[in-house]
Amino acid sequence: MNKRYKFCIFCLLITCLSFKVMASVSFDIEGVEEDDQAKENISVFLKGLTVPEDADNESYLIEVESSTKESLIALGYYQTEVISSVTSDEKDQVVTVTVNLGPRTVITQVDLRITGEAVNNRHFQKFMVNLPIKEGQFLDHGKYAETKSAFKSLAQRYGYFDAKYTKSAVEVTQKNNTAVVILWFDSGVRYEFGELIFDNQIPSEKFVRALANFQPGDPYDSTTLNQFNEDLNETGYFKSITILPAIENKQDRKIPLHVIASKSPEDSFNAGFGYGTDNGLRGKFSWNRPWINKYGHSIGGSLIASAPMQEATLTYKMPIDEPLYHYDSIQSGYKMLDQNDTDTTQYVVGYYRHWKLDNTWLRTVYLRYDNESGRQGQQDFATELILPGISFSRTRSRGDINIDWGDKLLTYFEFANKNLFSSSTVVKLYAQSKIIRTYQGHQFVASAQAGGILANSIYNVPSSMRFFTGGDQSIRGYGYNEIAPRDTQDYLVGGYYLATTSLEYRYPIAENWKIAVFTDAGTATDDFAEPLSISTGTGLVWASPVGPVRLYFAVPLTDTSDNFRVHFMIGPEL
């Protein structure tokens, strides 16, 4: 027998012995059925024990009983009695752990003392009112540890970097089954934001400083710092950028902030798709060059294509103070649309100035040139308009791509005058809103649109400015933009006025799945005396990895030749 063969046999024997030593043991825990948390704690502690070949030995059972008592002390059971025994056959060993829990320790006093500058901090005051441990509760050492940790985390979040416990303890009187929890917390001083320190030179330094949502000397707040980091990443100027507090260098109540940044790639490209019953499959390709010159200018473009619509846009951005919320832009676009009774070509170029208001609204004023020609219904038209305008918009959301809370609001006003280089006089006002709210899994979605046009004749208004409604995003149960005034030959013309509303309720039926019921109503019209188009229906919403997927079955309730219509959408809701 050669050496290699002997070695293989030796390894095989060792492996077999190893499997034998790591015997199979299961635990039968009795006497704690009324306290599921106690049973779970015992199981966790026992699973951490090393199992011998033969569980029926005194030292192992002593260890089982000791670990069981330890697991129950963590929940306030200090007078527990534990007996263990083993039953086994050739394959399995069962350790029966019989527990008499005894009385559970009750917290009779919480001695909480906060000193230092956090005494008057509203966040600390709110936490103390809602303290996880209270008098009259059963003692839970895990909850005590969580409470201690929460105070430290709160201190770190709001700049109390010297915070410490001067005394923290749980004093248990076992004969009375009572406990006193002591938490004496000294927050120390609250530190302030210091200066930005750039670890390496970057050309966009002035814009980093301009985007700062605090001033040196403001009280430190990690939420403020996180928002600053998010804003900087959103600029696209950097491949990565992080602002880190240099706590180890704190001095004179100031925390220096280190800026660690690397410049973004010169060009970035993105491609995506969406689907809706209105327009079918839609593809999008976008390109962006975030940094062109020392002034922080950027340029980007996009191509969007579906069967009825093809659109190309180009945007040149010029920061004024900072690149996200105060900048000028030049935007141009080309669009072709062939859908329903609309067959048009549109060229647009405009100059826009954007400001973010203090209340999170984005205000934009603009001057836009709009050249549109084609056919609407039976009418050929060609318009050239110079349109000054102003818009206000706000979008808020929480969650990932499948948001559970959010809203989007938009309103704008624009006009053209025949005496100011335009082919006709047109005034337009429009507003829209969409709100998503979720409460205990129940989701509510509401939306509305309203608008009006002043003009001598609707035929002097370009097709893209007229009002049409119906379809996935407005009144389900009807075809896309099929609700509008028509001519004598039943061709769509478009209306002066728009009003729609939608209410939807979603009920969770499984993880990431909701069933929906809804009703939509509205019209695009020249006369509100005409009846509204109303629909109702049901649907299914899936929170997929690529965003919400929505399938609806809608029934129109007003005169129509359709019995029902299916609407299918993939893509963001706001």
Backbone torsions as a table, in degrees:
resi	resn	phi	psi	omega
1	MET	NA	118.8	-176.6
2	ASN	-76.0	168.5	-175.6
3	LYS	-64.2	-38.8	-178.1
4	ARG	-62.9	-40.5	-178.8
5	TYR	-66.5	-42.5	177.9
6	LYS	-60.7	-39.8	-179.0
7	PHE	-64.4	-40.6	179.6
8	CYS	-62.7	-43.0	179.0
9	ILE	-63.7	-41.2	179.0
10	PHE	-59.3	-45.7	179.6
11	CYS	-62.4	-38.4	-179.5
12	LEU	-65.4	-41.6	178.9
13	LEU	-64.3	-42.4	179.1
14	ILE	-61.2	-42.1	180.0
15	THR	-62.5	-45.1	179.9
16	CYS	-62.1	-44.1	178.6
17	LEU	-61.5	-37.3	179.7
18	SER	-62.6	-42.7	-179.8
19	PHE	-65.6	-33.7	-179.6
20	LYS	-69.7	-40.5	-179.5
21	VAL	-65.0	-41.8	179.0
22	MET	-79.6	69.0	-174.2
23	ALA	-68.2	158.7	178.5
24	SER	-87.1	123.1	-180.0
25	VAL	-132.8	135.4	171.8
26	SER	-120.2	156.6	-175.7
27	PHE	-116.0	135.0	173.8
28	ASP	-114.0	106.5	-174.1
29	ILE	-98.8	120.5	-177.1
30	GLU	-118.0	149.0	173.9
31	GLY	96.4	0.9	-177.8
32	VAL	-125.3	22.1	-176.4
33	GLU	-60.0	-29.2	-177.3
34	GLU	-78.2	-6.9	-179.5
35	ASP	-133.3	92.6	-178.2
36	ASP	-63.1	-33.8	-179.9
37	GLN	-65.0	-39.0	178.5
38	ALA	-64.1	-43.7	180.0
39	LYS	-63.0	-41.1	179.3
40	GLU	-65.1	-42.0	179.0
41	ASN	-62.0	-43.6	179.0
42	ILE	-60.3	-45.5	-178.7
43	SER	-59.8	-42.9	-179.4
44	VAL	-62.5	-44.9	-179.2
45	PHE	-65.9	-42.2	-176.6
46	LEU	-69.8	-33.7	179.3
47	LYS	-65.7	-19.7	179.7
48	GLY	-83.4	-4.5	-178.9
49	LEU	-82.1	147.6	174.1
50	THR	-79.3	127.0	-175.4
51	VAL	-92.3	124.2	177.4
52	PRO	-78.8	173.8	178.9
53	GLU	-60.9	-41.8	179.4
54	ASP	-119.5	110.7	-177.2
55	ALA	-72.8	-16.6	-176.7
56	ASP	-85.9	65.0	174.7
57	ASN	-137.8	152.0	-168.8
58	GLU	-62.5	-42.6	-175.9
59	SER	-64.9	-38.9	179.6
60	TYR	-68.1	-42.6	-179.3
61	LEU	-67.3	-34.4	174.4
62	ILE	-61.9	-40.6	178.6
63	GLU	-65.7	-39.3	177.4
64	VAL	-60.8	-47.2	-177.8
65	GLU	-66.8	-38.4	178.8
66	SER	-65.0	-44.0	179.7
67	SER	-65.9	-36.8	177.9
68	THR	-62.5	-46.4	178.7
69	LYS	-62.4	-40.7	179.2
70	GLU	-62.0	-40.8	-179.7
71	SER	-65.6	-30.9	-178.1
72	LEU	-84.9	-29.8	173.4
73	ILE	-59.5	-36.0	178.6
74	ALA	-58.7	-24.3	179.9
75	LEU	-103.1	6.6	175.6
76	GLY	96.1	9.4	176.7
77	TYR	-94.5	99.8	-175.8
78	TYR	-98.6	-10.4	-176.3
79	GLN	-120.1	42.7	-177.9
80	THR	-80.2	142.2	172.5
81	GLU	-113.4	133.2	-175.7
82	VAL	-132.3	132.4	174.1
83	ILE	-127.9	134.8	-179.8
84	SER	-125.8	150.7	177.3
85	SER	-150.7	164.2	-175.7
86	VAL	-126.9	134.4	168.1
87	THR	-122.0	142.3	-175.6
88	SER	-150.7	158.2	169.7
89	ASP	-130.0	-160.4	-176.3
90	GLU	-66.9	-26.1	-174.0
91	LYS	-110.0	-39.6	-169.6
92	ASP	-121.3	149.4	172.4
93	GLN	-123.7	129.1	179.9
94	VAL	-116.8	121.2	176.4
95	VAL	-97.5	116.0	177.8
96	THR	-93.2	122.1	179.9
97	VAL	-112.3	111.1	180.0
98	THR	-101.2	124.7	-171.9
99	VAL	-120.0	133.6	166.5
100	ASN	-110.2	104.5	-171.2
101	LEU	-61.7	-40.5	-174.0
102	GLY	75.1	-176.4	-178.4
103	PRO	-70.7	150.9	179.5
104	ARG	-101.5	139.9	-177.3
105	THR	-69.8	135.8	-179.1
106	VAL	-111.2	139.2	176.8
107	ILE	-77.7	118.1	179.5
108	THR	-99.0	-16.9	179.9
109	GLN	-154.9	137.4	170.8
110	VAL	-115.5	107.2	-179.1
111	ASP	-92.0	89.4	-176.6
112	LEU	-106.3	122.6	179.4
113	ARG	-132.6	123.3	177.1
114	ILE	-111.8	125.2	174.6
115	THR	-123.1	168.6	-176.9
116	GLY	93.8	-173.4	-173.3
117	GLU	-72.7	-12.4	179.5
118	ALA	-75.6	-7.3	-178.9
119	VAL	-54.0	-39.7	-177.0
120	ASN	-100.4	8.8	179.3
121	ASN	-77.3	125.6	-174.3
122	ARG	-64.2	-29.9	179.9
123	HIS	-69.1	-39.0	176.0
124	PHE	-68.6	-40.5	179.8
125	GLN	-62.2	-41.6	179.1
126	LYS	-64.6	-40.6	-179.2
127	PHE	-66.9	-38.0	-179.7
128	MET	-66.5	-35.7	177.4
129	VAL	-64.7	-37.7	-178.1
130	ASN	-104.3	35.2	-177.1
131	LEU	-56.8	132.0	-177.7
132	PRO	-62.8	-27.5	178.7
133	ILE	-108.6	134.4	-176.7
134	LYS	-139.2	159.8	174.9
135	GLU	-61.8	138.0	-179.5
136	GLY	96.2	-14.7	177.8
137	GLN	-80.4	157.3	170.0
138	PHE	-70.6	145.4	179.5
139	LEU	-69.8	131.9	176.7
140	ASP	-137.7	107.6	-176.2
141	HIS	-64.2	-29.9	176.8
142	GLY	-64.5	-43.2	178.8
143	LYS	-67.1	-35.2	175.8
144	TYR	-61.7	-45.8	179.2
145	ALA	-64.0	-39.6	178.2
146	GLU	-63.5	-39.0	179.5
147	THR	-65.5	-43.5	176.8
148	LYS	-59.3	-45.9	-179.6
149	SER	-64.1	-36.4	-178.4
150	ALA	-64.2	-39.0	177.0
151	PHE	-62.7	-42.2	179.0
152	LYS	-65.2	-41.1	179.3
153	SER	-64.9	-41.2	178.8
154	LEU	-62.3	-39.8	178.4
155	ALA	-64.3	-43.6	178.2
156	GLN	-63.7	-38.7	-177.1
157	ARG	-64.1	-37.0	-174.4
158	TYR	-109.1	19.4	167.1
159	GLY	87.9	17.4	176.2
160	TYR	-95.3	75.5	-169.5
161	PHE	-80.2	-8.2	176.3
162	ASP	-101.6	10.8	-175.1
163	ALA	-62.6	144.7	179.2
164	LYS	-159.4	161.2	173.2
165	TYR	-90.4	125.5	173.6
166	THR	-83.4	-23.8	173.0
167	LYS	-160.1	133.2	174.8
168	SER	-147.7	127.0	-176.4
169	ALA	-164.3	160.4	169.7
170	VAL	-120.6	111.2	-178.7
171	GLU	-99.2	111.2	-175.0
172	VAL	-103.8	130.3	170.7
173	THR	-104.9	100.3	-170.0
174	GLN	-67.7	-35.0	-177.1
175	LYS	-66.5	-25.9	178.3
176	ASN	-102.3	-6.2	-176.4
177	ASN	56.4	44.8	179.6
178	THR	-127.2	159.5	179.9
179	ALA	-144.3	146.4	172.9
180	VAL	-115.2	123.9	178.3
181	VAL	-97.1	126.2	-178.4
182	ILE	-115.7	123.0	176.3
183	LEU	-135.9	101.6	175.5
184	TRP	-108.5	112.6	-170.8
185	PHE	-120.1	122.2	176.9
186	ASP	-106.1	111.8	-176.6
187	SER	-76.5	-23.4	-172.1
188	GLY	71.0	-157.7	-177.9
189	VAL	-87.0	158.7	174.2
190	ARG	-94.7	123.9	-179.4
191	TYR	-79.3	162.6	-177.1
192	GLU	-118.0	160.5	173.8
193	PHE	-63.8	134.9	174.8
194	GLY	-101.0	-156.4	-178.3
195	GLU	-81.0	154.1	172.1
196	LEU	-78.2	130.2	179.3
197	ILE	-117.9	118.7	-177.8
198	PHE	-90.7	119.6	-178.3
199	ASP	-72.2	-23.0	174.3
200	ASN	-147.6	153.9	-175.6
201	GLN	-75.0	130.4	177.4
202	ILE	-130.6	143.3	-176.1
203	PRO	-67.1	-20.5	-176.6
204	SER	-94.9	21.8	-175.0
205	GLU	-56.7	-40.9	-176.7
206	LYS	-65.5	-30.8	179.0
207	PHE	-76.5	-31.1	174.0
208	VAL	-61.6	-46.0	179.5
209	ARG	-64.8	-38.7	-178.1
210	ALA	-66.9	-31.2	-178.7
211	LEU	-81.0	-10.2	-178.3
212	ALA	-58.0	127.1	-179.1
213	ASN	-94.9	26.3	177.6
214	PHE	-152.9	166.1	175.0
215	GLN	-117.1	148.7	172.8
216	PRO	-53.8	129.8	-176.0
217	GLY	104.7	-14.8	174.8
218	ASP	-71.1	147.7	178.0
219	PRO	-58.6	137.5	-178.9
220	TYR	-65.7	138.5	178.9
221	ASP	-151.6	116.8	-176.3
222	SER	-66.6	-27.2	176.7
223	THR	-64.3	-42.5	176.4
224	THR	-60.8	-42.9	-179.4
225	LEU	-66.6	-39.1	178.0
226	ASN	-63.4	-40.5	178.0
227	GLN	-64.3	-38.2	176.8
228	PHE	-60.5	-45.1	177.4
229	ASN	-60.7	-43.1	179.5
230	GLU	-62.9	-43.5	-180.0
231	ASP	-62.2	-42.5	-179.4
232	LEU	-64.3	-40.5	178.4
233	ASN	-67.6	-30.1	-178.7
234	GLU	-71.5	-21.4	-178.8
235	THR	-64.0	-28.0	-175.7
236	GLY	81.5	-0.6	-178.7
237	TYR	-71.2	-19.2	-169.5
238	PHE	-127.6	143.0	170.4
239	LYS	-68.4	-38.1	172.3
240	SER	-156.1	146.3	175.8
241	ILE	-152.0	136.2	179.9
242	THR	-140.3	136.8	174.1
243	ILE	-107.0	116.8	-176.4
244	LEU	-116.0	132.6	175.6
245	PRO	-73.1	128.2	178.9
246	ALA	-89.8	76.2	-174.1
247	ILE	-63.2	-34.0	-179.0
248	GLU	-66.9	-17.0	179.9
249	ASN	-105.0	18.4	-179.0
250	LYS	-62.7	140.5	-177.3
251	GLN	-159.4	138.1	179.6
252	ASP	52.0	41.7	177.4
253	ARG	66.5	13.9	-179.6
254	LYS	-110.5	141.7	176.0
255	ILE	-113.0	108.5	175.8
256	PRO	-63.1	151.3	-179.1
257	LEU	-119.4	117.8	-179.6
258	HIS	-86.8	129.8	177.5
259	VAL	-101.4	113.7	179.4
260	ILE	-112.6	110.6	-172.1
261	ALA	-138.4	150.2	169.4
262	SER	-131.2	137.8	-175.3
263	LYS	-64.8	144.9	-178.9
264	SER	-69.6	156.0	172.2
265	PRO	-57.0	152.5	-175.4
266	GLU	-61.1	-37.6	-179.7
267	ASP	-132.8	145.5	173.4
268	SER	-131.0	148.1	-176.8
269	PHE	-132.0	144.2	177.3
270	ASN	-139.3	146.2	176.4
271	ALA	-136.6	145.7	-179.8
272	GLY	-159.2	179.2	179.6
273	PHE	-148.6	163.6	174.0
274	GLY	-150.3	168.8	178.3
275	TYR	-143.9	138.1	174.0
276	GLY	-148.6	149.8	179.3
277	THR	-61.5	-31.4	-177.9
278	ASP	-60.8	-49.4	-171.9
279	ASN	-119.7	2.1	-179.1
280	GLY	73.8	-153.6	179.7
281	LEU	-70.5	134.0	-178.4
282	ARG	-128.1	127.6	177.6
283	GLY	-110.1	149.8	179.6
284	LYS	-138.5	135.3	174.6
285	PHE	-129.0	130.0	-179.6
286	SER	-130.9	152.1	179.8
287	TRP	-134.8	143.6	179.9
288	ASN	-146.0	133.3	170.3
289	ARG	-114.6	102.8	-168.5
290	PRO	-76.3	-15.2	-175.7
291	TRP	-141.7	112.8	-178.3
292	ILE	-104.7	-41.3	-175.2
293	ASN	-147.5	-178.6	-176.2
294	LYS	-66.3	-13.4	179.9
295	TYR	-86.5	-1.7	178.2
296	GLY	81.1	16.8	178.8
297	HIS	-67.7	150.9	178.3
298	SER	-140.2	161.0	179.5
299	ILE	-140.4	144.8	179.1
300	GLY	-155.9	160.1	179.8
301	GLY	-148.3	166.4	178.5
302	SER	-148.7	152.8	173.4
303	LEU	-124.6	126.9	178.3
304	ILE	-124.8	131.0	-176.8
305	ALA	-141.0	134.5	169.6
306	SER	-140.5	176.3	-177.9
307	ALA	-58.2	-45.5	-177.9
308	PRO	-88.4	-17.1	-170.7
309	MET	-138.1	136.2	173.8
310	GLN	-130.9	133.1	-174.7
311	GLU	-143.3	138.7	174.9
312	ALA	-127.6	135.4	178.8
313	THR	-133.0	153.6	177.0
314	LEU	-139.9	130.6	-177.0
315	THR	-130.0	130.9	176.2
316	TYR	-115.3	120.8	-175.8
317	LYS	-109.0	140.4	-179.5
318	MET	-131.9	104.9	-179.5
319	PRO	-61.5	142.9	173.2
320	ILE	-96.0	-69.1	173.4
321	ASP	-99.8	-45.4	179.7
322	GLU	-149.0	160.8	-165.9
323	PRO	-84.4	-10.7	-175.5
324	LEU	-94.1	-42.8	-168.9
325	TYR	-124.7	0.1	178.2
326	HIS	-147.3	93.6	-175.0
327	TYR	-156.6	161.8	171.6
328	ASP	-103.3	154.4	175.7
329	SER	-146.7	148.4	171.4
330	ILE	-112.0	122.8	-176.2
331	GLN	-122.9	136.3	177.2
332	SER	-134.4	153.7	-178.3
333	GLY	-158.5	157.4	177.3
334	TYR	-134.9	131.3	-175.1
335	LYS	-140.9	134.7	173.6
336	MET	-119.7	132.9	-178.5
337	LEU	-134.6	127.9	176.7
338	ASP	-136.4	92.8	-173.6
339	GLN	-153.2	142.5	-175.8
340	ASN	51.6	-122.2	179.8
341	ASP	-104.3	21.2	-177.8
342	THR	-112.7	128.2	175.5
343	ASP	-140.7	95.5	-171.0
344	THR	-135.1	159.9	171.9
345	THR	-127.3	135.5	-174.2
346	GLN	-134.9	132.4	172.9
347	TYR	-116.0	135.6	-178.2
348	VAL	-138.4	139.6	169.4
349	VAL	-145.6	138.0	-176.8
350	GLY	-153.2	160.2	175.9
351	TYR	-114.4	128.7	-172.5
352	TYR	-127.8	142.5	171.7
353	ARG	-122.4	129.5	-173.1
354	HIS	-117.6	135.9	173.2
355	TRP	-132.8	143.4	168.7
356	LYS	-96.7	124.8	178.3
357	LEU	-81.1	164.0	-176.2
358	ASP	-61.6	-26.0	-176.9
359	ASN	-94.1	24.1	175.4
360	THR	77.9	-0.1	175.2
361	TRP	-78.4	145.3	174.5
362	LEU	-103.9	121.8	179.8
363	ARG	-105.3	136.4	179.8
364	THR	-133.4	129.4	170.1
365	VAL	-114.1	147.2	-172.7
366	TYR	-153.9	163.4	171.4
367	LEU	-132.9	117.4	-171.5
368	ARG	-124.8	137.7	172.4
369	TYR	-100.2	126.5	-176.7
370	ASP	-124.8	118.0	178.0
371	ASN	-117.5	116.7	-175.5
372	GLU	-136.3	138.9	178.9
373	SER	-149.0	159.8	178.7
374	GLY	146.7	-148.3	-176.9
375	ARG	-132.0	131.6	171.5
376	GLN	-120.1	111.2	-173.7
377	GLY	67.5	-121.1	178.7
378	GLN	-98.4	-0.6	-171.7
379	GLN	-103.2	127.2	168.3
380	ASP	-83.5	141.7	179.3
381	PHE	-146.8	159.7	173.9
382	ALA	-149.8	123.9	-178.7
383	THR	-130.0	148.2	171.6
384	GLU	-131.7	119.1	-175.7
385	LEU	-128.4	139.6	167.6
386	ILE	-103.8	113.7	-169.6
387	LEU	-117.8	100.3	165.8
388	PRO	-76.5	147.2	-178.7
389	GLY	-162.2	172.9	177.6
390	ILE	-143.8	141.6	178.9
391	SER	-136.3	153.7	173.8
392	PHE	-129.6	132.5	-178.9
393	SER	-143.7	153.8	175.9
394	ARG	-152.9	132.2	175.1
395	THR	-129.9	127.1	177.7
396	ARG	-131.2	145.7	177.8
397	SER	-159.5	156.1	173.2
398	ARG	-130.0	151.4	-178.1
399	GLY	98.6	-176.1	-179.0
400	ASP	-87.3	-146.6	-179.2
401	ILE	-64.5	-25.1	173.8
402	ASN	-98.3	85.1	-171.2
403	ILE	-74.4	147.3	175.9
404	ASP	-111.2	-5.8	177.2
405	TRP	-150.4	130.8	178.3
406	GLY	175.8	167.5	174.0
407	ASP	-156.9	154.3	178.7
408	LYS	-136.1	125.0	-178.9
409	LEU	-128.4	136.9	-179.4
410	LEU	-147.4	135.7	171.0
411	THR	-145.1	145.0	176.7
412	TYR	-149.2	156.4	177.8
413	PHE	-134.3	132.5	178.5
414	GLU	-149.9	157.9	-178.8
415	PHE	-153.4	159.6	173.0
416	ALA	-135.1	148.5	-179.1
417	ASN	-128.0	133.7	-177.0
418	LYS	-60.7	-26.9	179.8
419	ASN	-84.0	-2.3	-178.6
420	LEU	-123.4	60.2	170.9
421	PHE	64.5	29.3	177.7
422	SER	-122.4	153.6	-178.6
423	SER	-76.4	-17.1	178.3
424	SER	-157.8	167.3	177.4
425	THR	-99.0	122.5	-177.1
426	VAL	-139.3	136.5	173.4
427	VAL	-126.9	131.7	-178.0
428	LYS	-135.1	136.1	174.5
429	LEU	-128.1	133.8	-176.2
430	TYR	-145.1	146.1	175.5
431	ALA	-147.4	145.1	175.8
432	GLN	-145.7	155.2	177.7
433	SER	-150.4	150.7	172.9
434	LYS	-146.2	133.4	-175.4
435	ILE	-129.6	132.9	175.9
436	ILE	-123.9	125.2	177.6
437	ARG	-134.8	144.4	-179.9
438	THR	-129.3	133.2	178.2
439	TYR	-134.1	114.6	179.8
440	GLN	50.1	44.2	177.7
441	GLY	88.4	-21.6	179.0
442	HIS	-82.1	127.2	-174.8
443	GLN	-114.5	138.8	179.7
444	PHE	-124.0	131.8	-179.8
445	VAL	-126.8	125.8	178.5
446	ALA	-132.4	142.5	178.2
447	SER	-146.5	158.8	179.1
448	ALA	-155.8	152.3	174.4
449	GLN	-138.6	147.0	175.5
450	ALA	-152.8	145.3	179.6
451	GLY	-167.2	162.1	178.1
452	GLY	-152.3	151.1	-179.9
453	ILE	-127.6	138.1	170.1
454	LEU	-111.9	124.6	178.2
455	ALA	-162.9	155.9	178.7
456	ASN	-64.2	-34.4	179.7
457	SER	-152.7	141.9	178.2
458	ILE	-62.6	-22.9	-179.5
459	TYR	-75.5	-10.5	174.5
460	ASN	-91.6	-1.8	-178.9
461	VAL	-101.3	128.5	178.5
462	PRO	-60.1	150.8	-175.1
463	SER	-56.4	-38.1	-176.6
464	SER	-67.4	-18.3	180.0
465	MET	-95.9	-14.7	178.9
466	ARG	-73.3	165.9	-177.8
467	PHE	-103.0	129.2	171.8
468	PHE	-134.3	155.5	176.2
469	THR	-151.2	173.5	-175.6
470	GLY	111.7	142.4	177.2
471	GLY	118.7	-165.4	-173.0
472	ASP	-53.6	-45.0	-169.2
473	GLN	-97.7	4.4	-177.3
474	SER	-135.5	-83.8	-179.2
475	ILE	-118.4	98.8	179.7
476	ARG	-68.9	155.6	-174.8
477	GLY	97.8	-10.0	179.0
478	TYR	-125.3	158.8	178.3
479	GLY	-70.4	163.6	-177.6
480	TYR	-61.8	121.0	176.2
481	ASN	54.1	30.3	-179.6
482	GLU	-90.2	-6.6	178.0
483	ILE	-96.1	108.3	-179.3
484	ALA	-175.9	161.6	174.9
485	PRO	-58.4	146.2	179.7
486	ARG	-123.4	159.9	177.4
487	ASP	-86.7	-173.9	-175.8
488	THR	-66.3	-19.7	178.5
489	GLN	-97.4	11.8	177.4
490	ASP	70.4	22.6	172.6
491	TYR	-86.8	143.3	177.9
492	LEU	-67.0	133.9	179.1
493	VAL	-112.3	-38.5	-174.1
494	GLY	102.3	155.1	-173.4
495	GLY	-119.6	168.9	176.8
496	TYR	-81.0	-27.2	-170.6
497	TYR	-129.5	152.9	179.3
498	LEU	-139.4	136.7	172.4
499	ALA	-153.6	120.2	176.8
500	THR	-139.6	155.3	174.0
501	THR	-148.6	154.4	-178.6
502	SER	-148.3	137.8	175.4
503	LEU	-129.1	132.7	-177.6
504	GLU	-140.5	138.2	176.5
505	TYR	-120.8	135.2	-179.1
506	ARG	-123.6	129.4	-177.4
507	TYR	-114.8	128.0	-178.3
508	PRO	-70.6	132.2	178.3
509	ILE	-117.8	-17.6	177.1
510	ALA	-164.8	170.3	179.4
511	GLU	-60.1	124.7	179.7
512	ASN	71.8	9.0	-179.5
513	TRP	-125.5	137.5	175.6
514	LYS	-136.1	145.6	171.1
515	ILE	-99.8	143.4	-173.0
516	ALA	-124.9	148.1	167.4
517	VAL	-129.1	146.6	-174.3
518	PHE	-153.2	164.7	168.1
519	THR	-143.0	137.5	179.0
520	ASP	-123.0	149.8	177.0
521	ALA	-154.7	152.4	176.2
522	GLY	157.1	-172.7	-180.0
523	THR	-164.7	156.6	163.3
524	ALA	-118.2	122.0	-165.5
525	THR	-152.9	169.9	168.6
526	ASP	-104.1	-7.3	-174.2
527	ASP	-153.2	113.5	-177.9
528	PHE	-70.4	-4.3	174.2
529	ALA	-70.6	-18.8	178.2
530	GLU	-70.5	150.7	-177.9
531	PRO	-66.3	150.5	177.1
532	LEU	-78.0	155.1	170.4
533	SER	-92.3	125.4	-174.6
534	ILE	-127.4	142.3	177.2
535	SER	-143.3	163.9	174.9
536	THR	-147.7	164.7	-179.3
537	GLY	175.1	-171.1	179.9
538	THR	-135.8	166.7	-177.8
539	GLY	-165.0	179.4	-179.6
540	LEU	-131.7	132.1	-178.5
541	VAL	-122.4	125.6	179.4
542	TRP	-115.1	123.7	175.1
543	ALA	-82.9	85.1	-174.2
544	SER	-85.6	167.3	177.6
545	PRO	-62.8	-20.6	-179.6
546	VAL	-102.0	9.2	-179.5
547	GLY	117.0	174.8	-176.6
548	PRO	-65.8	133.6	174.0
549	VAL	-112.3	123.5	-173.0
550	ARG	-124.3	131.1	177.0
551	LEU	-125.6	122.8	-177.5
552	TYR	-125.3	146.0	171.0
553	PHE	-117.5	113.2	-172.2
554	ALA	-117.8	140.4	178.8
555	VAL	-116.7	120.1	175.5
556	PRO	-73.1	138.2	-177.0
557	LEU	-102.1	-7.4	176.4
558	THR	-106.6	176.5	-173.1
559	ASP	-54.3	124.1	177.3
560	THR	-164.7	156.0	178.4
561	SER	-85.9	-12.3	-178.7
562	ASP	-87.5	139.9	174.7
563	ASN	-80.8	-42.9	175.0
564	PHE	-160.1	167.1	-178.7
565	ARG	-138.4	142.5	177.8
566	VAL	-98.3	133.6	176.9
567	HIS	-122.5	129.6	-178.0
568	PHE	-131.5	127.6	-175.6
569	MET	-138.0	140.3	172.3
570	ILE	-127.4	126.2	177.9
571	GLY	141.2	173.4	-175.7
572	PRO	-63.4	152.0	-178.1
573	GLU	-92.0	-20.6	179.5
574	LEU	-114.3	NA	NA
